[in-house]
Amino acid sequence: MIMMSSMLSMFPSGASAATSLDKWSPPLLIGSKGSSATQVDYSVSCPTSTFCVSVNGDGQVLYYRSGVWSSPQSLALGGSIGSVSCSNKAFCVAVAAGKAAVYNGHVWSSAAHIGPAGDTYKVSCPTSTFCAAVGANGIPGKLSALVTFNGHSWTTYKTTTTGVLNDRLLSVSCSTPQFCMATNFDGQILAFNGKKWTPSHGTAPKWLISVSCSAASFCMAVTTAGDSTTFHGGSWSPPKLIPAFKSAGAYSVSCVSAAECSVIGLSGAAATWISGRWSSPLTVFPGGYVAGVAISCSTGSHCVAVNDRGMSASR
């Protein structure tokens, strides 16, 4: 979990209303009382508008079916589960503590080793036969993990480091097995072409915390400083401030197309980008700042968000 020591207030003025978006549902407690009280990371993935999977730092998994969340269930992955990604209702991968498990729509597989146990992992699965995962650690000079999955086994790729703490891969997103982007907190982006990872063209902003790719020609990445940058036409755009966030801490982005992305921040506010214009912010989780939040959108009209207090909301 990435703790933010201090965050500035959100300034909603100046946001351009992109469209009349549906309001978010009231937040609902989905985690156990223990997890909601102690604040543990939650991740969520929604391949359809009627199905989502969420995992948390207590080593639990929850299922969202037709608007109703299941009770938390233990998932034996040997530690805090950092991320989950589902390509459809019958294929999800969860990663934690250097291990990964695969869900087939009924049960989870036994855990497979994918990297160092001390890393915090993120995973993206565009299909049931391909995933990419990154693992970050808090040790200056220690290499980030970078792996792919072919439906049967995991392949490890070599990474480099500048030796500073922020030189770590914190997010990855794949739109196809031949196109992925992995973002680095120190301002580097790696692109995957189906065979190898190479530095992406252009200078990326620092503090990249989340990336989402919806097509081979489009991605959006956001920073904890409240900026966004888009990949289109083979290169990344200069970072631009998200009007709804200012310096309020964007934290998770989910894109459903090359024309629509939704972002949620540590303040509990969300905004949607449609064809280059940002909507006014909506407060999804009242009550102030948290240390982690995630969003997953299956369509432009359906998104689910979770935060590290074990709360969920949808639109």
Sequence and secondary structure as in RCSB ss.txt:
>XXXX:A:sequence
MIMMSSMLSMFPSGASAATSLDKWSPPLLIGSKGSSATQVDYSVSCPTSTFCVSVNGDGQVLYYRSGVWSSPQSL
ALGGSIGSVSCSNKAFCVAVAAGKAAVYNGHVWSSAAHIGPAGDTYKVSCPTSTFCAAVGANGIPGKLSALVTFN
GHSWTTYKTTTTGVLNDRLLSVSCSTPQFCMATNFDGQILAFNGKKWTPSHGTAPKWLISVSCSAASFCMAVTTA
GDSTTFHGGSWSPPKLIPAFKSAGAYSVSCVSAAECSVIGLSGAAATWISGRWSSPLTVFPGGYVAGVAISCSTG
SHCVAVNDRGMSASR
>XXXX:A:secstr
    S       TT    S        EE S HHHHHHT  EEEEEEETTEEEEEETTSEEEEEETTEE   EE 
 SSS EEEEEEEETTEEEEEETTEEEEE SS B   EE S TTSEEEEEEEETTEEEEEEE SSTT   EEEEE 
SS EEE      SSTT  EEEEEEEETTEEEEEETTS EEEE SS EEE SS   S EEEEEEEETTEEEEEETT
SEEEEEETTEE   EE TTTTTS EEEEEEEETTEEEEEETTSEEEEEETTEE   EESS SS  S EEEEEEET
TEEEEEETTSEEEE 
